Amino acid sequence: MNIDYNAIGLRIRKLRCQKLWTQEKLAEKADIAPDYLCRIELGKKRPSLRSILLIAEALDTTVDDLLIDVQKKNIHSVESEANFLFAGCTEKQKLFVMAICQNIKEEMIKYDKIK
């Protein structure tokens, strides 16, 4: 199993910024070093379970909120997301979304060739 530590860091940063807190303030409230928090937010440090618990408590959130969707996606989960996306859509709506995706793909390929 792969864990997306960048996603954890981004989620922590987002919640911290919503409170208008600096990294130093969150680090103080969570009783961790500011440079450690900085590296966690950048996805460069793998936080311990204890650190995640302390950060969640300081942010007045749950560990679940910090860790939701941090497992790196594999092909099966991407397919599941596509199925979820199309749930409740008519065939016409599905074809419309697929046409948009095809156009985006073609433009991305053109852009990559320009670079």
N, C-alpha and C positions, 0 to 999 in steps of 0.2 A: 504494500500500500504506500502510495506517495502522498505526502502532505504538502499543500501549497502554502509555504510560510509567508510568501508575499501577500497572499489573501488575508492571512491573519493580521499582518502588519498594517495593511490598508484599512481593515475594519477597525482596528484599534485607533489608528490615526483619525479616521472619520468620526468615530465616537468622541474622541478627545477634542477634535476641532468643533464639533457641535456644542460642546460645553465651553468653547472659547478658552481652553486650557493650553498652556505651554507643555512641552515635554517635561520640563522640570517640575511643574505642578503635579502632573499625573504621576511622575516617578516618585515624588515625595509622598503623595497619597497612597501609592501602591507599595511604598517602602522598598523600592528598587533603585538602582543607579540610573541616572539620566542617560548616560552613554549606552547602557544596556537596553533601555527603552528605545532609544534612537535606532539601534541596530535591529531590534525586533520590528519596529515600524518599517524599516527598509527591507525586511525579509532576509537580512544577513545573519541573524542569530536565531537559533531554534529555542524558543522560550520553554522553560520547564513547566510542568503542570502547576507547580506552586506559583510561579510567576503569572501564569494565565489566570489562576484563581485570584491572586492579589490585584491584578489589573482589572478583571471583571468586577470585583467588589468595589474598587476605587471609582470605576465608571458607572456604578450602580446598574449593572447589567448582569447577564448570566454568561456562564462559560459557553453554553449553547449558542448564544448570540455571537460570541467571538469566533466560534469554530464552525459555524454553519457553512456548508459548501467549500470547505478548505481541502477536501480530498481531491487530488488532481483527477481531472476527468479522463475517462477512457472512452473508447469507441461506443461501448454499450450505454454509458450515461449520456453521451451526445445524442444517440438515437432516442433515448428516453425523453430527453428534452425536446427533440423534434416532435415526437409523438404528443407530448404535452402541449406544445405550441399549436399543433393542428387539431387538438381535441375541440370538438364543437364547431369546427369549420365545415362549410359546404365544400364540395369538390371544386366549385368555381373559385372559392376563396383560397383553397389550397393551391390551385394552379396559378392564381395571381401572385401569391407569396413566392412560389417557386420561380416564376418569371422574374420577379424583382431580384431574387437571389442569383439567378443566372446572369442578369445584367451586372450586378455588383461583382460577381466573379470575373466576368469578361473585362470589366474596367480595371480590376486589380491586376489582372494578367498584363493588360496594356501598360499600366503604370509601372509594373516591375520591369518591363522591357525597356522603358524609357530610362530608368535609373541605370 
